[in-house]
Amino acid sequence: MNENEKIPYVVSSKSYTAVAINCAAKAGEWIESKLGTVKQLSTKTSAQDIVTEVDKGAEQMIRKLILTHFPDHAILGEEGVAPGTEAYAKALDDAKDEEYLWIIDPVDGTTNYVHGFPFYSVSIALAHHGEVIVGVIYDPSRDELFVAEKGKGAYVHGNPTYVSKEEQLSDSLLATGFPLDSTVNLPLNMAELQALLPKVRNVRAGGSAALHLAYVAAGRLSGYWEHGLSVWDVAAGALLVQESGGKVTDTEGRPYDLSVRHLAATNGLIHQRFLDTLKDAGEASVR
């Protein structure tokens, strides 16, 4: 066989990955069927941090499907955790040492979804003793399914994904997200954005952390960073990037784990220069 030929990725029907795929696909189909019907919005930590009945319904659907197959597994989902930093920290601390922990974001990009902006996703990860071993992100708008298994690569449409090959920041397309915390994280993010824009090809802000990470994995973005993220925003996407040959750390360069909230993910080739620019910008912003 030609070494350049792509071998489609196939999962066995009983695997954790197959269950994650089934959950993401079914939830995504249901979410798409409800597009344009949202009548009631609730807020969590701020007026910008919204939740809908679709978020809650999709998470319940995913929870039930997972527990049907794996009744002894733990589940940590965005809609099952009370708003606020303290509640989040306690929920993660209580769950992180579970043997098997499913990590769910039923609609990553709720604001986009509510406005009909087609950049949102279902994100499902499975961690084993705190290490992510399965990551699935489904984009129902494009019917794109991104799948990663620890040590087995990452795939979209059954074909392997690989990070991009840009070696210079000047050739790179980056993405970011604007933090909800307007006192610390947002000013820092704006300082970093101002520092990076002159150095890179351009920066995008799509509004779904999971899809940004999937796009880094697929080589559509050279890198992505954001502050104040939660574990369900990034667990699946971090594995996708790593299994596609990229690098994922916190914004200070420490290796990714479930506790990371300030994330930097790249193709690996630009990672250090990317981090150096973030660091310089952060130091300048507090002078």
C-alpha positions in Angstrom: 0.0 0.0 0.0 1.2 3.5 -0.8 2.3 5.2 2.4 0.3 8.3 1.5 -3.0 6.3 1.2 -5.4 7.1 4.0 -6.9 4.2 5.9 -10.4 5.0 7.2 -10.8 4.7 10.9 -13.3 2.2 12.2 -14.4 1.7 15.8 -15.8 -1.5 17.3 -19.5 -1.3 18.3 -18.7 -2.0 22.0 -16.0 0.5 22.5 -16.0 3.7 24.6 -15.3 5.6 21.5 -18.4 4.2 19.7 -20.6 5.2 22.6 -19.1 8.7 22.6 -19.7 9.0 18.8 -23.3 7.7 19.2 -24.0 10.2 22.0 -22.5 13.2 20.1 -24.3 12.3 16.8 -27.7 11.8 18.5 -27.4 15.0 20.6 -26.2 16.9 17.6 -29.1 15.8 15.5 -31.5 16.8 18.2 -29.8 20.2 18.7 -30.1 20.9 15.0 -33.7 20.0 15.0 -34.4 22.6 17.6 -32.5 25.4 15.8 -34.5 28.6 15.7 -37.0 27.4 18.3 -35.3 28.6 21.5 -37.8 30.7 23.5 -36.3 31.0 26.9 -32.8 32.1 27.8 -31.3 31.9 31.3 -28.0 33.4 32.4 -25.3 31.9 34.6 -22.3 34.0 35.6 -23.1 37.0 33.5 -25.5 38.4 30.9 -23.1 37.0 28.2 -23.1 33.5 29.8 -26.3 32.0 28.6 -28.0 28.6 28.8 -31.1 27.3 27.0 -33.4 24.4 27.4 -31.6 22.8 24.5 -28.3 22.8 26.4 -30.1 21.1 29.3 -32.0 18.6 27.2 -29.0 17.6 25.2 -26.9 17.0 28.3 -29.7 14.8 29.8 -29.9 12.8 26.6 -26.1 12.2 26.6 -26.1 11.3 30.3 -28.8 8.7 29.8 -27.1 7.2 26.8 -23.8 6.9 28.6 -25.3 5.4 31.8 -27.2 2.9 29.7 -23.9 1.4 28.6 -21.7 2.3 31.6 -23.8 2.7 34.7 -20.8 2.8 37.0 -19.0 5.6 35.2 -19.0 9.2 36.5 -20.1 12.1 34.5 -19.1 15.8 34.7 -21.3 18.0 32.5 -21.5 21.8 32.1 -25.2 21.9 32.9 -24.8 19.8 36.0 -22.5 22.2 37.8 -23.7 25.4 39.5 -22.3 28.7 38.2 -19.3 30.2 39.8 -15.6 29.5 40.3 -16.0 27.8 43.7 -18.7 25.4 42.5 -16.6 24.5 39.4 -13.5 23.9 41.4 -15.3 21.6 43.8 -17.1 19.7 41.0 -13.8 19.1 39.2 -11.9 18.2 42.4 -14.7 15.7 43.3 -14.6 14.1 39.9 -11.0 14.1 38.7 -9.9 11.0 40.4 -12.7 8.8 39.2 -11.6 5.7 37.4 -13.8 6.6 34.4 -15.1 10.2 34.0 -17.1 11.4 31.0 -16.8 15.1 30.4 -19.6 16.7 28.5 -20.3 20.1 26.9 -23.8 19.6 25.2 -23.6 22.8 23.2 -20.2 24.5 23.1 -21.1 27.8 21.5 -24.5 28.4 22.9 -24.5 32.1 22.0 -23.8 31.2 18.4 -26.6 28.6 18.5 -29.1 31.1 19.8 -28.2 33.6 17.1 -28.2 31.0 14.3 -24.5 31.5 13.7 -23.3 28.0 12.6 -20.3 27.5 14.8 -21.2 25.3 17.7 -20.6 21.7 18.7 -21.2 18.8 21.0 -18.0 17.9 22.9 -17.6 14.5 24.8 -14.4 13.2 26.4 -13.6 10.2 28.5 -10.9 10.4 31.1 -9.3 7.3 32.8 -7.8 8.2 36.2 -7.5 11.8 35.1 -6.0 11.2 31.6 -8.2 11.8 28.6 -8.4 8.7 26.5 -11.3 9.5 24.1 -12.3 12.8 22.6 -15.3 13.4 20.2 -16.4 16.7 18.8 -19.4 16.9 16.5 -20.3 19.9 14.4 -24.0 19.4 13.4 -24.0 22.4 11.1 -21.4 20.8 8.8 -22.0 17.2 9.8 -18.3 16.9 10.8 -17.3 14.4 13.4 -13.8 14.7 14.9 -12.7 11.6 16.9 -9.5 10.8 18.9 -8.3 7.9 20.9 -5.2 8.1 23.1 -2.3 6.6 21.2 -4.4 5.8 18.1 -4.5 9.1 16.3 -7.3 11.5 15.4 -9.8 11.5 12.5 -12.5 13.4 10.8 -14.9 11.7 8.4 -12.8 8.6 9.1 -9.6 10.1 7.7 -6.6 11.0 9.8 -6.1 14.6 10.9 -2.8 16.3 11.1 -1.8 19.7 12.4 -0.6 22.4 10.0 3.0 22.9 9.0 3.5 26.6 9.6 6.9 27.2 11.2 6.6 31.0 11.6 4.1 33.1 13.4 4.0 35.3 10.3 2.5 32.5 8.3 0.0 31.4 11.1 -3.7 31.7 11.4 -4.7 31.8 15.1 -8.0 31.8 17.0 -9.0 33.0 20.4 -12.0 33.5 22.6 -13.1 36.5 24.6 -13.3 35.7 28.3 -16.4 36.4 30.3 -14.3 37.7 33.2 -14.0 41.4 32.4 -11.8 42.3 35.3 -8.7 40.1 34.7 -8.9 37.7 31.8 -10.5 40.0 29.3 -7.9 42.8 29.6 -5.1 40.2 29.5 -6.7 38.6 26.4 -6.9 42.0 24.7 -3.3 42.8 25.5 -2.2 39.4 24.0 -4.4 40.0 20.9 -2.8 43.3 20.3 0.7 41.8 20.7 0.0 38.9 18.3 -2.0 40.6 15.5 1.1 42.3 14.0 3.1 39.1 14.2 0.6 36.6 12.6 -1.4 36.3 9.4 -4.6 36.9 11.2 -6.7 35.9 14.2 -10.2 34.5 14.4 -12.7 34.3 17.2 -15.4 31.8 16.3 -17.0 31.3 19.7 -16.6 27.5 20.3 -13.4 26.4 22.1 -14.1 22.8 21.1 -14.3 23.6 17.4 -11.3 25.8 17.5 -9.3 22.9 19.0 -10.7 20.5 16.3 -9.6 23.0 13.7 -6.1 23.1 15.1 -6.1 19.3 15.0 -7.3 19.3 11.4 -4.7 21.9 10.3 -7.2 24.6 9.6 -5.7 26.8 12.4 -2.1 27.1 13.4 -2.9 27.7 17.0 -5.5 28.8 19.6 -5.5 30.3 23.0 -8.1 31.4 25.6 -8.4 32.2 29.3 -10.9 31.1 31.8 -12.0 27.9 30.1 -13.6 24.9 31.8 -12.7 21.2 31.5 -15.7 20.4 29.3 -14.7 23.1 26.8 -11.3 21.6 26.1 -10.9 17.9 27.2 -11.9 16.4 23.9 -10.3 19.0 21.8 -6.9 18.8 23.6 -6.7 15.1 22.8 -7.6 15.7 19.2 -4.7 18.2 18.9 -2.2 15.9 20.6 -3.2 12.9 18.6 -2.8 15.0 15.4 0.8 15.9 16.2 0.2 19.2 18.0 1.0 20.6 21.4 -1.3 21.6 24.2 -0.2 23.4 27.4 -1.4 26.1 29.6 -0.4 29.6 28.6 2.7 29.4 30.7 3.9 26.2 29.0 2.9 23.6 31.6 1.5 20.3 30.1 -2.2 20.0 29.7 -4.3 18.3 32.4 -7.9 18.5 33.5 -7.2 21.5 35.8 -5.9 23.8 33.0 -8.1 26.9 32.5 -5.8 29.1 30.4 -5.1 27.1 27.3 -2.6 27.3 24.4 -2.8 24.8 21.6 -0.7 24.8 18.4 0.8 22.7 15.7 3.9 22.5 17.9 6.2 24.2 15.5 5.2 27.7 16.6 4.4 26.9 20.2 7.4 28.4 22.0 7.3 31.7 20.0 3.5 31.8 20.6 4.0 31.4 24.3 6.8 33.9 24.4 4.5 36.5 22.8 1.7 35.7 25.3 4.1 36.1 28.2 5.6 39.4 27.0 2.1 40.8 26.5 0.9 39.6 29.9 3.9 41.2 31.6 3.4 44.4 29.7 -0.3 44.5 30.7 0.4 44.6 34.4 3.1 47.2 34.4 
